[in-house]
Amino acid sequence: MSEKPDLDHLRQWIGRTTEASDLVTARLVAELRATLFLPIGEPKRGDAAPFATHWCLTPAIAPASEIGPDGHPKRGGFLPPVPLPRRMWAGGEVEFFDTLRVGDEVTRTSRIKDVNLKSGSTGQLCFVAVDHEYATSRGTAIRERHDIVYRDITTGSPAPAKSAAPPAAQHRETHLADPVLLFRYSALTFNGHRIHYDRDYVTKVEGYPGLIFHGPLQASLLIEFAAKLRGRVPKKFVYRGLQPLFEGEFSVNANDVDGGLETWTANTQGAPTMKGTATW
């Protein structure tokens, strides 16, 4: 059992800010297109990047001596030092104002918005909300709220989320999440989290049944699918993780609704793992 989080201490991080800059390169765009099952082409200066390219920019870079046992940088610094060992993407909201392009220098400004504790079926959960703004020389390109959840490691494999019969989809694409796909996205985002590539760690230490599909990769595929169906990127995309998606076959789905699309990724049983609403 992990140390109980001290909420008063963790909330002292609210309001902290950080800033970093990065460059959208032709190589990054080509690699991300390949990872998102998009035509790779030959990207050149000025060409549009995939819509969620910002999740590949300005990653936290720490020396090997400062990496924790889960592969993430050790707790503390900009993010509060939550003592719960499991860290996952819970969801968020993304607003698109401009398309990132090859050659853009992008500056990310981030601020800790909130820290809260909740009780779940597996014990205590700590939610950290972070606001991000990504800007180029043309102005603000993307605004985002990113919700991170921390939880304890429980004995045995986590119970799968209960769900009703798989929903019917008006639009669907099916893909395979193999270890190569998960490794590629980890490399693109400089994400050392071992749950995505180290099967011994994820099954024997964290108790999951297999490698875990990245939350931002699921969200990126949903955004691209929505843009493909409507011919342009949504103005806003709100998403929430429902349960882990593991390696293997998965689907990207969408239904038309008033004002936009309801989208979701689903596992091999058809159960939704992440839901998102795209509006224009």
N, C-alpha and C positions, 0 to 999 in steps of 0.2 A: 504494500500500500504506500502511495506517495505522500509526501508532505502536504498538509492542507493549505491551499492558497490563502494568503493574507490579503483580502480584497482592499483594505485601506492602503496597504503598501503598494499594491499593483496599480491602483487608481492614481497614484502619484505620477504615473507615466502619461496620463491624459494631457493632451496639448503639446507633447514633444513633437518636434519636427525634424525632418532630414531632407536633403536634396542631393540628387545625383544626375549625371548626364550620360548619354550613350548615343551611338550612331547607328542608324538603320543601314545596314550594308546589303549589297546584292547577294552575298553568300547567305546571310541570315534569311533573307526573303526566299531564296531558292530552297534552303533546307526546311524552312517552316512550311512552305507550300507542299513539299514532298511528304512531310509528316502529317499534314491535314488532308491528304488524299486529293490535293488540287493539282492542276497542270503546272509543271515546274517552270517551263519556258526558259528564257534567258534574261533575268531581271537586269535592268540598267537604270542609271540615275533618273529619278523622276517617276519611275513606275510605282504603282500602288503596292503596298505591302498587305499581307493578310490582316484582317480587321483587328485581331487580338494580338498583334505583334508586340504590343506594349508589355505583355507578360514575359517576353523574352529579353527585355531591356533592363538595365541597371540592377542586375541581381546582387544580393549580398555576397561579398567575396571575403572569405576568411582564410587565414593560413591553416594548414593541417593541424597544427597544435591547438587550434581553437575550435575544432569540430567536436560536437558531442557524440554520444554513442549511437544516436539515431541517424547521423549523417548531416544534420543541420548544424549551423554555427551554435555554440553554447549560448544558453539563455542570458538575457540582459542586453545592454546597449539600447538601440532604438525601441525594440519590442520589449514589453515588460517580462521579467524573469518568472514566468508561470511555472510552478514546480511539477505540473502534471506532464507525463512523458509523451503521450500521444498528441500529435499536432496535425490538424487536417484543415482543408478548405471547407468552410461551412456554407458559403454563398456570397452574394453581393449584388451590386448594381453598377452597370456601366452606361455612361452617356457618351455618344459619339458626336463630335462637332466637325472633325476634319480627318481625312485619311492620311495615315503615315505613309511616307514615300522613301524610296531608296535615296540615300544622301542626306536625309533629315538628321539634324542633331536634336535629340529629344531630351528635355529636362523634366525629371520627375520630382515633384514636391509632395511629401507625405507627412501626415499628421495623425497621431493617435487620437481617435474620436471618443472611444468609450471602452471600459472594461467591466464585465459583469460576470457573476457566478450564477449557475442554475443547477438544479438536481435533475439527473436523468436516470433511465433504467439501469445504467451501468455505473452510476455514482455521480460525483460532482463534475460539472463542466464549467470551463472558463471561456467566455467569448471576448475576443478583442476585435474591435472595429477600427479600421484604418481608412482614412480618406487619402486618395491619391489624385494628383492632377499632372497630366502629361502635356507639355507645350513644345512647339517648334517655333521657328522664326515667323510663322504665319499666325501664331496665337495658340490658344488652348485647342488641343486635339481631342483629348479624352479626359473625362472625370469619372472617378470610380470610388465606390465604397467596398472595401474588402473585409469580409467577416472570417476570422480565424477561430477555430474551436480547439481547445486543449482538453484532454480527458485522461483518466488513469488507465493503466493496463490491468485488465481483469483476468482471472484464471480461465483458461480454455478459450476456444474460438468465440468471437462475438456472435450472438444469435442474429440471423438474418432478419431484416425488417419485414413485418407482416404487411401484406398488401392485398388488395382486391384483385379480381381477374385483370390480366394485362389490358390496358386501354387499346382501342382500335385507333390506328393512325391513318390519316389521309395521305400523308407523305412519309416515306421511310427509306433510309439507306442502311445497308448492313456492311460491317467491316470486321476485321480481325485485329484484336489487340494482342500482339505477341511481344515477347521480351525485347525485340529489336525496336518496335515502335515506342515502347515505354522508355527504353534507354535513349533513343534519339531525342525525345522531348525533355528528358532529364538533362541531357547535354546542352540542348538549346537554351534552357533556362538556368543552367549551372546549378541544378538542384541536386544536392547530394543525399536527399532523404532516401534511406535504404529500403523503405517499403516498396519502392518502384522498380528495384533491380536486384535486390539481394533476397533470394527466396528463403535461404536459411534464416535470415534475420526476421523477415516478415511472418514466417510460419512458426518459428521456435521461440522468438522473443515477444513479438506483439500478438501472436495467436491467431493471425488471419489465415485463410485457406490458400492464398496465393498472392502473386504480385498485384499491387493496387494501381489502377488507372488514375492518373493525375486529375484533380478537380479542374484546374484551368484548361487542360487539354479537352475535357468533356465540354466545358463552356465554350471554348474556341470552336469546336466542331458544330455546336448548336448555333452560334452566331453566324458562321459561314453558311450553314444550311438555311437559316432564315433569310440571309442576304441573297442566296441563290434562288430561293422560291419567290421572293418579292423584287429581285433585280436591284436592290440597294441595301446598304447596311441599315439596321434599325436605329432610330434616334436613341432608344433606351432598351437595355436588356437587363432584366432582373432574374436572378437565378438562385437556386437553393439545392444543396446536396441532400439526398434522402437516405442513401446507404452506399457503402463502398461498391465500386465496380471493379471486378477482378479480370485478370488476363483471360482472353478467349474471345469468342464472337460477341459482338454487341451491335446495337442499332441506334441510329439517330432519327428522331421522329418529330412530326409537327402536325398540328391541326389548325385550320383557319378559325379565328374568332373575331368578334367585332374589334376593330382597331389594330389587329396584329395577328400574331401566331402564338399558340401554346406549343412549346417544344420540350422534348425530354430525351435523354439517353436511357437505354434499357439493357439489361443483362441477357444471358442466353435463355432465361425463362420468360423474358418479356417484361419483367418488373422494372419500373422506373428507378433510376439511380440518381439522376439529377433532373430537375425541372427548371425551365426558364420561360419567361414571357417576353416576347419581342414586340415593341410598339414603334409605329412610325408617326 
